[in-house]
Amino acid sequence: MMVQLLTALAILWLIFRYDRWWLFVASGALILCGLVTVLEILDPALSLYAAVSAQLGLWALVYLSLLAGGGTMAGGRMSGRAHRRVVAPPARLHVLNI
């Protein structure tokens, strides 16, 4: 439960800092995962198998959204405040072979 809460807080912080669609998907899945944990505590009729399988599916959604949206971090097109001007590298010095 604590890991889910800390991860959700970190991703919510990233949502306000960066303009990325996959952060919204990941935070929604983590919030639902926390609600499944609360439902597991409140409803004793809910089986452990159902709760764990729901949490695993939601965590899979978090990882899939990271993989799908992570292309912007790996050299893809950036948007929002994260877009920086790319500066060309300095020209190479020509060495004369004598």
C-alpha positions as CSV (number, residue, x, y, z in Angstrom):
1,M,0.0,0.0,0.0
2,M,2.8,2.4,0.9
3,V,4.7,1.7,-2.4
4,Q,1.5,2.4,-4.4
5,L,1.0,5.7,-2.5
6,L,4.5,6.9,-3.0
7,T,4.5,6.0,-6.6
8,A,1.2,7.7,-7.2
9,L,2.4,10.8,-5.5
10,A,5.6,10.8,-7.6
11,I,3.6,10.5,-10.8
12,L,1.1,13.1,-9.7
13,W,4.1,15.5,-9.2
14,L,5.3,14.6,-12.7
15,I,1.9,15.4,-14.1
16,F,2.1,19.0,-12.9
17,R,5.7,19.3,-14.0
18,Y,5.6,17.8,-17.5
19,D,3.0,17.6,-20.3
20,R,2.8,13.9,-21.0
21,W,-0.3,11.8,-21.8
22,W,1.1,8.6,-20.3
23,L,1.5,10.2,-16.9
24,F,-2.3,10.6,-16.7
25,V,-2.9,7.0,-17.7
26,A,-0.3,5.8,-15.1
27,S,-1.7,8.0,-12.3
28,G,-5.3,6.8,-13.0
29,A,-4.2,3.2,-12.9
30,L,-2.3,3.7,-9.6
31,I,-5.3,5.5,-8.0
32,L,-7.5,2.6,-9.1
33,C,-5.0,0.2,-7.6
34,G,-5.2,2.0,-4.3
35,L,-9.0,1.8,-4.4
36,V,-8.7,-1.9,-5.0
37,T,-6.6,-2.1,-1.8
38,V,-9.1,-0.1,0.1
39,L,-11.9,-2.3,-1.2
40,E,-10.0,-5.4,-0.2
41,I,-9.8,-4.1,3.4
42,L,-13.5,-2.9,3.5
43,D,-15.1,-5.9,1.9
44,P,-14.1,-9.3,3.3
45,A,-16.2,-11.1,0.7
46,L,-13.7,-10.0,-2.0
47,S,-11.3,-12.8,-2.6
48,L,-7.5,-12.3,-2.4
49,Y,-7.2,-13.8,-5.9
50,A,-9.5,-11.1,-7.4
51,A,-7.8,-8.2,-5.6
52,V,-4.3,-9.4,-6.6
53,S,-5.3,-10.0,-10.2
54,A,-6.8,-6.5,-10.4
55,Q,-3.7,-4.9,-8.9
56,L,-1.4,-6.9,-11.3
57,G,-3.5,-5.8,-14.3
58,L,-3.4,-2.1,-13.2
59,W,0.4,-2.3,-12.6
60,A,0.7,-3.8,-16.1
61,L,-1.2,-0.8,-17.4
62,V,1.2,1.5,-15.6
63,Y,4.2,-0.2,-17.2
64,L,2.6,-0.3,-20.7
65,S,1.8,3.4,-20.5
66,L,5.5,4.0,-19.6
67,L,6.7,1.9,-22.5
68,A,4.3,3.5,-25.0
69,G,4.9,7.1,-23.8
70,G,8.6,6.7,-23.0
71,G,9.5,7.4,-26.6
72,T,9.4,11.1,-25.9
73,M,12.1,10.6,-23.3
74,A,14.2,8.5,-25.7
75,G,14.6,11.0,-28.5
76,G,11.1,11.3,-29.8
77,R,9.1,14.5,-30.2
78,M,8.8,16.6,-27.0
79,S,6.0,18.9,-26.2
80,G,5.1,21.6,-23.6
81,R,7.7,23.0,-21.3
82,A,10.0,20.0,-21.8
83,H,10.9,21.2,-25.3
84,R,14.3,22.7,-25.4
85,R,16.2,24.2,-28.3
86,V,18.8,21.8,-29.6
87,V,22.2,23.3,-30.0
88,A,24.5,22.0,-32.8
89,P,27.8,20.5,-31.6
90,P,30.9,22.5,-32.2
91,A,32.6,22.1,-35.6
92,R,35.5,19.6,-35.7
93,L,39.0,20.9,-36.1
94,H,40.7,19.7,-39.2
95,V,44.1,18.2,-38.6
96,L,46.6,18.5,-41.3
97,N,48.7,15.4,-42.0
98,I,52.2,16.5,-43.0
